[in-house]
Amino acid sequence: MRYRVLIIVACLVLSVRAGFGDELHLKNGDRLTGKIVQLVDGKLLFTSDVAGETTVALSNIETFNSDGPIEVHLKDGSGFHQKVLSAGPGRFSVEGTEVLEAQEFAVDDIVSINPPAKPIPKWTGDISVGLTSIHGNTKTETISASANLLKRMEKDRVTINMDYARGQQEDRTTGQTETIEDWWRAKGKYDYFFSQKLYGYLDGRYEKDAVAEWIAE
């Protein structure tokens, strides 16, 4: 009977500890218990058991711990998804796993926690088509088209430009039709942004003019 009581008491203690949730230890000595929602742009959104949803500046956090795994991204580009433990002033730690060894990090080195999913980059731009028809002693018809496409990612950008034109002229007296223009060109550019002030790029261009080639022959 005594052992059964001890087991029940131990289960109650574990249940109480599991209910603690996430904790924030602030530099002014306050402690908040609740749930870490996310941290973006130096602001931590936290749901407190007492104060409800609140926002805390990262600079005001001394240390913190989580009741379960959270996604943390650091300034050096590294990140992890696991339970976080409180540590000394301005520090926090993680338990060792097969992927990440037990270690401490600086709170100030955190870039984001549970960041929102980034939208999938999409192509944007415009496509235009034009038709010109002139009637007189001669009949001239020209069709043209152009497309400008852009895809911007976090670190790079792709730009594509394409143009096309074809025109014919008919002599109403002789009935002969002559191609006066028939060309197209395409240009592509790739930019990579190393920082806000430094970037590199590659670009290429290809053109083809059927009328100019015919005259050259």
Helices and strands as residue ranges (DSSP letters): H 2-18, E 22-26, E 31-40, E 43-48, E 52-57, G 58-60, E 61-65, E 70-74, E 79-82, E 84-86, E 91-94, E 103-106, G 107-109, E 110-113, E 124-135, E 138-152, E 156-171, E 177-193, E 199-209, H 210-216
